[in-house]
Amino acid sequence: MSNSVKVNNSYKTRKERIICVVNIKFHFFKEEVVKHCCVFSIHLNTKIIQLYGSLVEERCYNVSIILCSYGGGMVEVNIRKKNINPRLKDKIRKCINLLNVEYKELDYTIEFYTTRDQLEKERKNKPDLDDKAYNQIFNGKFETPAITLGEKKIIKIFLFMYDNPETDFDQFIKLIVKVYHEIRHAWQNTNHLYENEPEILDIDANWEEYVRLPSEKDAYKFEEQQMNEHMLKICEIFGSEKGFKYTLHKPIRDIVYSE
C-alpha cells in the first residue's frame, strides 16, 4: 500500500484512513479455525464504516472480533454463544457498546446459559463455582441471575431466569441491568479494587451484609447511573418507545445509598 505507514497492525494514510484486517475466529468446542478475514475501511472524517468482504459462516460457537481503532487501541467484545437467540445477542452487544471504552476493552468473556440443564451439567462435569454458589443460584430466595469470576475473566449470565427477554421489554431491561452490574465487577477486578473483601456465597442468610459490600454498592450505583444515562438508546435498541427512569428496589437502594 503506497504512501502508508504500518502502525500496530493498522495503516494510516494521508487521508487519515485506517485499514485494519480483522480475524473472525470460529470456535467449535475445542477447535479454533480462522474461517475468513474481513477488511474494514474506517473514514475518520465522516465516521462511516464500510465492510469489505462477508462472513462465510454464521453458525459458530464463539465469535471474537478485534478492531484496530485510531491510535492503535484495541476493542474486544467477546460473547460466547450457547444457543442464545442471535437477535438478543445483537441487542446485548449494542447495549454494551453504549458504555465508555474502558468497559468495552475489558478482557472478559460473557457466557449465557439459556437452560438450567446447561448449568447443572457444568456443576456435575466441570464446576467453575463453589457448591454453595450453585445452591444459591438454583435455590436461593435472593435471585442470582449472574456472577463474575475474576480469576477466570468470565461473566456468567443465567438467561433461564428471564422470561423471554428478546420480546418482553421489562425482562430485557432486567437483563441489561444485570449485564451492566457484572461488567462493573469485571472493571473492579481489572483495576484491583476491593480485593480484600470477604466472599459471601450464602446470600440468603447474609443478604444485607452482601449488599453492603463496597463492591456491590459501587456496582449497584453504576447500573442505576448507566441505565438512566443510556435509557433512550436502550429502548431504541429493543424497539420500544417505553422509556422510564430506572431505580433500584427500595430495600437495596436504602442500603446502597446509606453512609
C-alpha positions in Angstrom: 0.0 0.0 0.0 1.6 3.2 -1.1 2.0 6.4 1.0 1.2 4.4 4.1 2.9 3.7 7.4 2.1 0.5 9.3 1.3 1.1 13.0 0.0 -1.6 15.4 -1.5 -3.7 12.6 -3.2 -0.7 11.0 -2.3 1.5 8.1 -2.6 5.3 8.4 -2.8 7.1 5.0 -2.5 10.8 4.3 -6.3 10.9 4.1 -6.5 9.7 7.7 -7.9 6.4 6.7 -7.3 3.3 8.8 -7.3 0.0 7.1 -7.4 -2.9 9.5 -7.6 -6.6 9.0 -10.0 -8.3 11.3 -9.8 -12.0 12.0 -13.1 -13.6 12.6 -12.4 -16.7 14.7 -14.9 -19.5 14.9 -14.6 -21.8 17.9 -16.2 -25.3 17.6 -15.8 -26.6 21.1 -12.0 -27.0 21.5 -11.3 -26.4 17.9 -10.5 -22.9 16.6 -10.4 -22.3 12.9 -9.9 -18.9 11.3 -12.6 -19.1 8.6 -12.4 -15.7 7.0 -10.7 -12.3 7.0 -12.6 -9.0 6.6 -11.2 -5.6 5.9 -12.8 -2.5 7.5 -12.2 0.9 6.0 -12.8 3.5 8.6 -13.1 7.0 7.3 -12.4 9.3 10.3 -13.7 12.4 8.7 -17.2 11.0 8.1 -17.2 8.3 10.7 -18.5 5.9 8.1 -17.5 2.3 8.4 -17.6 0.2 5.2 -17.3 -3.6 5.4 -15.4 -5.3 2.6 -16.0 -9.0 2.5 -18.5 -11.0 4.3 -18.7 -13.7 6.9 -18.7 -17.1 5.2 -20.5 -18.8 8.0 -22.7 -17.5 10.8 -23.1 -20.7 12.8 -20.4 -20.6 15.4 -19.7 -21.4 19.0 -17.8 -18.3 19.7 -17.2 -15.2 17.7 -14.2 -13.0 18.7 -13.9 -9.7 16.8 -11.0 -7.4 17.3 -11.0 -3.9 15.7 -8.0 -1.6 15.4 -9.1 1.8 16.5 -7.4 5.2 15.7 -4.2 5.5 17.7 -3.6 1.7 17.8 -6.0 0.9 20.6 -7.9 -2.4 20.7 -11.5 -3.1 21.4 -12.6 -6.7 22.0 -16.1 -7.8 22.6 -16.4 -11.5 23.3 -19.8 -13.1 23.9 -19.8 -16.8 24.0 -22.7 -18.4 22.2 -24.7 -21.1 23.9 -27.9 -21.3 21.8 -28.7 -17.7 22.5 -31.1 -16.0 20.1 -28.9 -14.1 17.6 -31.2 -11.1 17.7 -31.0 -10.9 21.5 -27.2 -11.3 21.3 -27.0 -8.4 18.9 -29.1 -6.2 21.2 -27.0 -7.0 24.2 -23.8 -6.2 22.3 -25.2 -2.9 21.2 -26.1 -2.0 24.8 -22.6 -2.9 26.0 -21.2 -0.6 23.2 -23.1 2.3 24.9 -20.6 2.1 27.8 -17.3 4.0 27.9 -14.4 2.4 26.1 -12.7 1.3 29.4 -15.6 -1.2 29.8 -15.6 -2.4 26.2 -11.8 -3.0 26.4 -12.2 -5.4 29.4 -10.6 -8.8 28.6 -13.7 -10.8 29.7 -15.9 -13.3 28.1 -19.7 -13.3 28.7 -21.2 -16.7 28.8 -25.0 -17.1 28.6 -26.8 -20.1 30.0 -30.2 -20.5 28.2 -31.3 -23.5 30.2 -31.0 -24.7 33.8 -29.7 -28.0 32.4 -26.6 -26.3 31.0 -25.6 -25.1 34.4 -26.4 -28.4 36.1 -24.2 -30.2 33.6 -21.4 -27.7 34.3 -21.8 -28.3 38.1 -21.6 -32.1 37.6 -18.8 -32.3 35.0 -16.6 -29.2 35.2 -17.7 -26.9 38.0 -16.5 -23.3 38.0 -18.1 -22.3 41.3 -18.2 -23.4 44.9 -21.2 -25.7 45.7 -22.7 -23.0 47.9 -22.7 -20.7 44.9 -24.5 -23.2 42.7 -27.1 -23.8 45.5 -27.7 -20.1 45.8 -28.2 -19.8 42.0 -30.6 -22.8 41.8 -32.5 -22.5 45.0 -31.8 -19.1 46.6 -34.6 -16.7 47.6 -32.2 -13.8 46.8 -32.2 -14.1 43.0 -28.7 -14.5 41.5 -29.1 -14.2 37.7 -25.4 -13.6 37.0 -22.0 -13.9 38.5 -18.5 -12.7 37.7 -15.4 -14.9 38.0 -12.4 -12.5 38.3 -9.7 -15.1 38.1 -11.2 -16.8 35.0 -12.2 -13.4 33.5 -15.7 -14.8 32.8 -19.2 -13.3 33.4 -21.9 -15.9 33.6 -25.5 -14.7 32.8 -28.3 -17.2 33.5 -30.8 -16.4 30.8 -33.1 -19.2 32.0 -34.0 -16.9 34.9 -35.5 -14.3 32.5 -38.9 -14.8 30.7 -38.5 -14.0 27.0 -36.1 -11.0 27.2 -35.9 -10.9 23.4 -39.6 -9.9 23.2 -40.5 -8.7 26.7 -39.3 -5.2 27.3 -39.4 -5.4 31.1 -37.4 -8.6 31.1 -34.9 -7.1 28.6 -34.3 -4.2 30.9 -33.7 -6.5 33.9 -31.2 -8.4 31.7 -29.3 -5.3 30.6 -29.2 -4.0 34.2 -27.5 -7.2 35.3 -25.1 -7.2 32.4 -24.0 -3.6 33.3 -23.8 -4.6 37.0 -21.5 -7.5 36.2 -19.4 -5.5 33.8 -18.7 -3.1 36.6 -17.5 -6.0 38.7 -15.2 -7.0 35.9 -13.9 -3.5 35.8 -13.3 -3.5 39.6 -11.3 -6.8 39.2 -9.3 -5.4 36.4 -8.4 -2.3 38.4 -7.6 -4.4 41.6 -10.4 -2.8 43.7 -12.0 -4.3 46.7 -9.6 -7.2 46.7 -9.7 -7.8 50.5 -13.5 -8.1 50.7 -15.0 -11.2 52.3 -16.6 -13.6 49.9 -20.3 -14.2 50.7 -21.7 -17.3 49.0 -24.8 -17.9 51.1 -26.5 -14.7 50.1 -29.9 -15.7 51.5 -28.5 -15.8 55.1 -26.4 -12.7 54.7 -28.2 -10.6 52.0 -27.9 -7.2 53.9 -24.2 -7.8 54.5 -23.8 -8.8 50.9 -25.4 -5.6 49.5 -23.3 -3.5 52.0 -20.1 -4.8 50.4 -18.3 -1.8 48.9 -18.0 -3.6 45.6 -21.8 -4.3 45.5 -22.7 -0.8 46.4 -20.5 0.5 43.7 -21.9 -1.9 41.1 -25.5 -1.0 42.0 -24.8 2.7 41.7 -23.1 2.1 38.4 -26.0 0.1 37.0 -28.5 2.8 38.0 -26.4 5.6 36.6 -25.7 3.9 33.3 -29.3 2.7 32.8 -30.6 6.2 33.2 -27.8 7.8 31.0 -28.5 5.4 28.2 -32.2 4.6 28.7 -33.4 6.2 25.4 -30.8 4.4 23.4 -31.5 1.1 25.1 -35.2 1.5 24.3 -34.3 2.2 20.7 -32.2 -0.9 20.5 -35.0 -3.0 21.9 -37.5 -1.3 19.5 -39.7 0.3 22.2 -40.7 3.9 22.9 -41.4 3.0 26.6 -38.7 5.0 28.3 -38.7 5.5 32.1 -36.4 6.4 35.0 -34.7 3.3 36.4 -34.3 3.0 40.2 -33.1 0.2 42.4 -35.5 -1.7 44.5 -36.1 0.2 47.7 -34.6 -2.2 50.2 -31.4 -2.4 48.1 -31.4 1.4 47.4 -31.7 2.2 51.0 -28.6 0.2 51.8 -26.6 1.2 48.7 -27.0 5.0 49.4 -26.6 4.7 53.2 -23.5 6.0 54.8 
